[in-house]
């Protein structure tokens, strides 16, 4: 597995999983990388790469959804790169998941199982209800942004 110092979220990115304080495993549709950064740093760097910041994206999502915790964020608008956290982004074990790369999800004995494009499957220690709620929030953000674009 290749280790990278920098990584920018793209259309192939499925999930960012923290391994240690400053080490994450990034699963793309057909590849896996180790990245020498925290999951929040990868998200913030990616937002900045596309012309904003995590804080700016967070504030925008907060205003659009009228919520203020565990918010999904739009990393990049043109390709609809919307990611959501499995828990508070302030905690080091926060996993970030791509809304558009989810194929299916279900409950299992570990919490939840998610299948992504490219045959990546992952068991997560997050309840099915919590995962479904996060997917709903991300879908709502996507819907409201599309509605605004079209009006």
C-alpha positions as CSV (number, residue, x, y, z in Angstrom):
1,X,0.0,0.0,0.0
2,X,1.4,3.4,-1.0
3,X,1.9,6.1,1.6
4,X,1.2,9.7,0.6
5,X,2.0,13.0,2.4
6,X,-0.8,14.8,0.6
7,X,-4.2,13.6,-0.8
8,X,-7.1,15.5,-2.3
9,X,-10.6,14.0,-2.3
10,X,-11.8,13.3,-5.8
11,X,-14.7,11.4,-7.5
12,X,-13.1,8.0,-6.8
13,X,-12.7,8.7,-3.0
14,X,-15.1,6.5,-1.0
15,X,-14.1,6.7,2.6
16,X,-11.4,8.1,4.8
17,X,-10.6,6.0,7.9
18,X,-8.3,7.2,10.7
19,X,-5.7,4.6,11.7
20,X,-3.6,6.7,14.1
21,X,-3.5,10.4,15.1
22,X,-1.9,11.5,11.8
23,X,-2.4,8.5,9.6
24,X,-5.5,7.6,7.6
25,X,-6.4,4.9,5.1
26,X,-8.2,6.3,2.1
27,X,-10.3,3.9,0.0
28,X,-10.9,4.9,-3.6
29,X,-13.1,2.8,-5.9
30,X,-10.2,0.7,-7.1
31,X,-7.3,1.6,-4.8
32,X,-6.2,2.1,-1.1
33,X,-3.7,4.6,0.2
34,X,-2.2,5.5,3.5
35,X,-2.1,9.3,4.0
36,X,0.1,10.9,6.7
37,X,-2.6,13.3,7.9
38,X,-5.7,13.2,10.1
39,X,-9.1,12.7,8.4
40,X,-10.1,16.3,9.2
41,X,-6.8,17.6,7.7
42,X,-7.5,15.7,4.5
43,X,-11.0,17.1,4.3
44,X,-9.8,20.7,5.0
45,X,-6.9,20.4,2.5
46,X,-9.3,19.1,-0.1
47,X,-11.8,22.0,0.6
48,X,-8.9,24.5,0.2
49,X,-7.7,22.7,-3.0
50,X,-11.1,23.4,-4.5
51,X,-11.2,27.0,-3.3
52,X,-12.7,27.1,0.2
53,X,-12.0,25.7,3.7
54,X,-13.6,23.2,6.0
55,X,-14.8,26.0,8.2
56,X,-16.4,27.8,5.3
57,X,-18.1,24.6,4.1
58,X,-19.2,23.8,7.6
59,X,-20.8,27.3,8.0
60,X,-22.5,27.0,4.7
61,X,-23.9,23.5,5.5
62,X,-25.0,24.8,8.9
63,X,-26.9,27.7,7.3
64,X,-28.5,25.5,4.6
65,X,-29.5,22.6,6.9
66,X,-30.3,24.7,10.0
67,X,-28.2,22.2,12.0
68,X,-24.9,22.5,13.8
69,X,-23.4,19.1,14.5
70,X,-22.1,16.1,12.5
71,X,-22.8,18.1,9.3
72,X,-22.1,16.8,5.9
73,X,-20.1,19.2,3.8
74,X,-19.7,19.9,0.1
75,X,-16.0,19.4,-0.7
76,X,-16.5,20.5,-4.3
77,X,-19.7,21.6,-6.1
78,X,-19.2,20.7,-9.7
79,X,-18.7,17.0,-9.2
80,X,-21.0,16.9,-6.2
81,X,-18.3,15.8,-3.7
82,X,-20.4,15.6,-0.6
83,X,-18.9,13.8,2.4
84,X,-20.4,13.2,5.9
85,X,-18.7,12.3,9.2
86,X,-19.6,9.2,11.3
87,X,-19.2,11.2,14.5
88,X,-17.9,14.6,15.6
89,X,-15.1,15.8,13.2
90,X,-13.3,17.1,16.4
91,X,-12.6,13.5,17.5
92,X,-9.6,11.7,16.0
93,X,-11.5,8.6,15.0
94,X,-14.0,10.4,12.8
95,X,-14.5,8.6,9.5
96,X,-15.6,10.6,6.4
97,X,-17.8,8.9,3.8
98,X,-18.6,9.9,0.2
99,X,-22.4,10.2,-0.4
100,X,-22.1,9.6,-4.1
101,X,-20.0,6.4,-3.9
102,X,-22.4,4.5,-1.6
103,X,-24.1,1.6,-3.4
104,X,-25.8,0.0,-0.4
105,X,-25.8,-0.1,3.4
106,X,-27.2,-2.4,6.0
107,X,-27.1,-3.3,9.7
108,X,-24.7,-6.0,10.9
109,X,-23.4,-7.4,14.1
110,X,-20.6,-4.7,14.2
111,X,-23.0,-1.8,13.5
112,X,-23.3,-1.2,9.8
113,X,-21.9,-2.5,6.5
114,X,-21.5,-0.2,3.5
115,X,-20.8,-1.2,0.0
116,X,-19.2,1.4,-2.3
117,X,-18.6,1.6,-6.0
118,X,-15.6,-0.5,-7.1
119,X,-16.5,-3.4,-4.9
120,X,-15.2,-1.9,-1.7
121,X,-17.1,-3.1,1.4
122,X,-16.6,-1.9,4.9
123,X,-17.9,-2.8,8.4
124,X,-18.3,0.3,10.6
125,X,-18.8,0.6,14.3
126,X,-21.7,3.0,13.8
127,X,-25.4,2.1,14.3
128,X,-27.5,1.6,11.3
129,X,-29.8,4.3,12.5
130,X,-27.0,6.8,12.9
131,X,-25.6,5.9,9.5
132,X,-29.0,6.3,7.9
133,X,-29.5,9.7,9.6
134,X,-26.1,10.9,8.3
135,X,-26.9,9.7,4.8
136,X,-30.3,11.5,5.0
137,X,-28.6,14.8,6.1
138,X,-26.1,14.5,3.2
139,X,-28.9,13.8,0.8
140,X,-30.9,16.7,2.1
141,X,-27.8,19.0,1.6
142,X,-27.4,17.7,-2.0
143,X,-31.1,18.2,-2.7
144,X,-31.2,21.8,-1.3
145,X,-28.1,22.8,-3.2
146,X,-29.5,21.4,-6.5
147,X,-32.8,23.2,-5.9
148,X,-30.9,26.5,-5.4
149,X,-28.8,25.9,-8.5
150,X,-31.9,25.3,-10.6
151,X,-33.9,28.3,-9.4
